[in-house]
Amino acid sequence: MIKKFKAMIISVGGTSAPVIHSLNSSKPEYVCFFVSRESKKMLEQEVLPCLLFKPIFSDLIITQNAELLTDCYSVLKKNLPNILEKWEVVPSEVCVDYTGGTKTMSVALALATIDNSCCYSYVGGDERSKGGVGVVVNGKEKMWFLENPWDEIAYSSQKEASILFNKARYASAAEVLEKCLDRIGKEKKPFFKALVEMVEGYELWDCFKHKDARVKLYRCKDTISTYAFGSDKKEIKGLSKKIDENLNFLDHLQGSPKFYFFDLLANAKRRAELERKFDDAVARLYRAIEVLAQGELKEEFEINTSDVKADKIPEELRDEFIVKYRDDRDQKIKLPLFASYQLLNELGDSLAQEFFKYYEKEIRPILNIRNQSILAHGFNAVSEDSFQKLLLSVMKFSGTKEEDIPEFPVLNI
């Protein structure tokens, strides 16, 4: 089936018949001829006189060396953008015919236009000279078309995006997918758009922007679910299921200190396991321990650690806490991590009792290491071993199970 295109970029050389056949079949309004100094004469004497139509615009790009890839490629990259801009055509309206010219010219033409996601054509045939290994016999030409090659190239980009995502490089993964989105065909665009929103959603979540992340993930959810339903790839079905699980977590997160605690543990694990940033990871564990105490005081005793009322503090601690923790600027009593657990313990809370069970031997030594880290008050680096020990201690005293900690998908698309 002969396809019609508004514009055509076509290489010229070898024999004129395939070029003539391609142009007369499509009759494009705009034509750019890519020629060598030698094939320019063929164009003028053999091709143009045989055209059965007259293009609105006819442009010419000449390579000075048809056998040197850098020359062919550079002259195309220099001149083609201006020509396409002048034509005011979209990529889907452009066909690139690489039949004519030297093999080097064909390669250069493909490389120079690949980012524009054009259609490609090649004139072949069922009958050739020289016992079937020569040129196509005149009158036996047949056009072959390759629709947008980015539909195939996108598969490798999906793999690249998966690797980046799985290393917590969310912005880079989104950038790779965005590049594909601009070039792939209409059928694949909804899925890739959903993937971009999904990656952006997880990036927002990783930065603790939970509300915005939730919006993004809900936007992409239905498209990915639909694609998973019609796909035989278990990886896509698994991705859809994981998004549902993660959205369920985000739905419960708002206003729940316990879920913020779980989220901080998950974030700490990503910093440690995916990025090997153990100082960052331990800093998040420290905050998680603090959040747990703040949530317990708020939910069980209606105490806000940033504004503790003196009458809420048991007499045994009241005077000490007022002296230590009253802010001179606003006169509010503000409790740090350890004091929060002291208060909980004095109030008879079981969480604090568990905390102090592990504090001296397991938690305190690691917190001291954290305090001497470059991200706290010192100049030392936190080791992987220190992170793992603190994570284990936190999970033990808080009664946290592995399944409580949300996990981002492992992308394999």
N, C-alpha and C positions, 0 to 999 in steps of 0.2 A: 504494500500500500504506500503510495507516494504521499508524503506529508508536505504541507504548505507552511512556509516560514516568512515572516516579514523581512528578516535580514539574514544574510549568509556571509560567513567568513570562509574563504576557500583558498587552498594552496594550489599553485599551478606549476606544472612541470611534468616531464616524462612524456605522456601523450595527452592530446587535447580532448579526445573523445569523452573520457569520464567527466571532465570538468563541464563540458557542454551539456552532457546528459543530466548532470546534477542540477545545473542552473535552469535548464529548460523545463525540468520536471517540477521544480519548486517555484520558479518565477518570483524570486524575492524582490521587494521594493528597494532594498538597500543591499549593496554587495561590496565587500572589501576583498580584493585580490592580494594574496601573499605570494610574491614572486621573487625569483633570483634575477640577477642581471641577464642571465642566459634565457630564462623562461619568460621574461618580459616581452621578448619578440614573439614568442608563441602566442601569448595572450592577445597581442595586437593583431597578429596576422591570421591566427587559426580559431581563437575562441570568440572574440567579440563579434566578428562577422557572422558567426553561426548562431548567435542568440536570437530567440524568437520573441523577445520582449526587451523593453528598455527600462532599466532600474531608475528610480528617482535620484538616488545617489550612487556613485561608483567611486570607491576609494582604492588607493594602491599603497601597499607597504612592500618595500624592496630590501632584501637582505644582501649584503655585500659578499657574503660567503655562505653558500648553501650547504656546506659540509661542516661548518663550525657551529656547534650548538649554542655557545654563548652569544655569537653574533645574531643568530636567528631569533633566539629568545629575547635578547635585549631590545632589538628593533621592534618586536611585537609589543613588549611591555611598555615601551616608550610611546608608541603611536595608537595602539588599540583603544585605550581609555578615552582619548579625545574623540575618536571616531564614534564609539558607542554613545558617548555623551551627545554628540551632534545628532545622531540618529534618533535619540530619545526613545530607545526600545528597552523592554524588560528582558531579562535572560531567557524566559520561556519563548520569546519571539525570535531568538537567534539560533541558527544552526551553524555548526563548525564542520566543514568538510575537509578532511585531511588526506584525501586520496592522492592528489597531485604533489609534485615536487619531490625533493630528496627525502630519504627516511629521516634525516636530521631536521628538515623543515617540518615534517609531520609531527615529530616528537615535540619540537619547540612550540608548534601551534597548539597542541594539546596542553602542554604545561602552562602556556601563557593565558589560556582561557578557562582553565579548570575551576578557578575561584568564582567565575561568573555563572556557573551552573547552567551552561547552555546545553542544547542537544547536539549530539555528534552524528555525523553521517560518513559513510564510506561507500564508494562505488566499486562493487565487485561483479561477479557474474559466474554463470555455470559453465561457460566455455572460454578457454584461454588458448593462446598460441603456444608454440613450442611444446607440444604434447601435454598441455595442461599446466605448465609451470611459467608461462610467459605472461603477457598482458592480456586483459580481457578483450575478446574479439568484438570489434565494432558492431553495434546493433544488439549485442547480447548483455549489455550492462544491466545491473540490478543494484538498487540502493539499499544499504543496510543502515539502520538507525539505532543509536544508543540514547535513550532518554536520559534525563538528568543523571550524570554519573555520581553526583553527591548522594543519591539514594543508596548506592553501594558503598561509597567512601564513608558514609555516616556510620557504618558498622564499626569501623576501626576507631572513629571518634568516640563512639559509645564506650568502647573498651578503655580508651584513654580517660574519658570522664569518670568511668567506674573506678579506675585506679586512683585518680585524684580524690574522688569523694571518699574512698575507703581509707585515705591517709589524712582525712579532715581538711583537705585543701578545697573547701567548698566553692570559693569564689572562682578558682581556676577551673573547676569542673563545670560550673555554670557558663563560664566563658567559652569553653570548648563546645558545649551544647548550643549556645547562642550562635556560634559561627555556623554550625550545621543548620540551625533553624532558618537562617537567611538564604540557604541554598537548596535545601531539599524540596522535593515535590509536595504538592498539596495534600496527598494522602497521608504522608508521614508528619506533616506539620503539627497537627493537634497533639500527637504523642510526644514529640520533642518539646513543644511548648509546655506541656504538663511536666516533663522531666526538668526543664529549666526552673519552673515554679517550685517543684519538689526540692531541688537542690538549694534554691534560695531560701525555702522554708526551713530546711535543716541548718543552713548557715545562720539564720536569724535565731533559731532555737539555741544553737551553740553559743551565741552571744547573749543568751538569756532574754531575748526579745520574744517572749512566749506568745503574746497576743498576735503580733504580726506573723509569727511562724505558723500559728494555728490557722490564720486566714489563708496563707499561701498553701498549706497542706490540704485544707478543705477544697480549695480551688482546683487542685490537680487530682484529687482523690477519684472522682467519678471517671475522668478520662483514662487514668491508669487502670482502674478497675475494669472498665469496658475493654480496654486493650488486653488485659490479662485474661478476661473471659474468652476472648477470641483467639488467644495465643496458646500454642502447645509448649511454650517455654516455662518450665517450673520456676525459673528465676523471676519472671515477671509476675507470676501468681504469688510467689513469696513476697515480692516487693509490695504488692497491693495489700496483702495481709498485714505486713509490718506497718504500713502507713495507718491502717485502721487501728492497730494496737497503740501506736504512738499518739494518734488523735484522741483515743480514749484516755491516755495518760494526761494529755494537755487539757482535756475537758475537766479533769479532776484537780488540775494543778492550781487554778486560780483560787487564792484565799486559803490554800492548804499548806501549812508549814512542813508537814510530813512529806508531801510530794515535792516541795522545793528541796528538802533534804535529799530525797532520792535523786533528784535532778542534778544536784551538786556532786553527788557521788559519781553519777554517770559522766558528768563533764570532767571530773578529775581523772576518771579511767581513760577517757579519750585523750586527754593531755599526756598521760603517761604511756598508754599502749600504742597510740597512733603517732604521736609526735615526740615521744621520749622527753617531754618537758616536765621533769619531776618536781622542780621548784613550783611551777604553776599548779601541778597536780596537788601537791601538799597544801598549797595556799587555799585551794578549793575544799580540801578535806577539813582544814581548820574552820573555814566558814560554815561548812556543813554541820560540824559539831556545835558551833554557835547557834545556827538556825534551829537545830533540834531543841536546844534548851529554851530559846526564845519562844518557839511554838508551844512547848510544854507549859511554860509559865503563863502564856496568853490563854491557852485553851482550858487549862485545869484550874488556874488561880486568878485569871483576869489581871495579870501583871504585865505591863509593857516595859521591857528592859531599857528603853530609851527615856522612860519617865516613870520610875518606880515611886509609888507613894509610900511615905515613911511608915504609915500604919499597916502596910501590907508586909513589912519586914518583921520577922520574929524578933523579940526583944534581945535575944542572944547575939544577933547580928546587927541590930539597928544602928547603934552608935558608931560601930566600926564602918559600916557601909556609908553612913552619912558623911563621915570624915573622908573616906577614901574616894568615894564615887560621886559626890555632889559636884556638879559643874558650876564653877564660879560665875560663868557668864549668864546662865539662865536659871541657876539654882535647882536644876532637875537632877535626880539621882539616875545615873546611867551605868548599867552593869556590863562589864566585859565577860568573856567566855567563862573563866574559872569562877567568878563571883556568881554567875547565873546558876551554875551547878551547885555552888555552896548554898544558895538560897533554896533551890529545889530540894536539896538534901535535908535542909533544916525543916522544910515543909513536909517531909516524909514521902517524897516522890520516889517511885521505884526506878525511874530512868536515871536519876542522880545516883542512886545506890549502885546501880550497875556501872555507871561511869567511874565512880570511885573504886570499885572493885578492880578495875583494870588501870586506873590512873597512874599509880606510882611506878609499876613495873613496865607497863606497855605504852601508855599514852604520853605521859610526861616526858620521857626521854626523846620521843620523836618530835613533840612540840618544841622542845629545847633546840633540836636540830633545825626545825622550821624557823625558829626565832633568830638563828644565826645564818639563815640563808640570805642570798643576795636580794630576794624579794621581800624580806622582812627587815631585820636590823643588822645583819652581818654581811659577810663576803664569801660564804661557803656555798657549795652546790649540794643540793639534796640528791641522795642516791636512789636508785630503783628499789633497793632493799628497804630503805627507810619508808618509802611510799607504800610498799606492799605491807609492811608491818603495821603502819598506821591505818591503812584501809581495813585490814583484817580486824584490828582492835575496835575500830568504829562500828563495823558490821556486827561484832560480837556484843558490845554493850548496848547497841540500839536494837538488837534483835532483827537486823535486816537480812533478808535472803537475796540470793542472786536474782531471782525472778522479780523482786521489787524494783530493781534498778532498770530504768528504761534503756533500750539499746536502739541506736540508729540502724537502718538497714545496711547490710553488706551488699553493695551494688554490683550486679553482674548482668548488664544489659547488652 
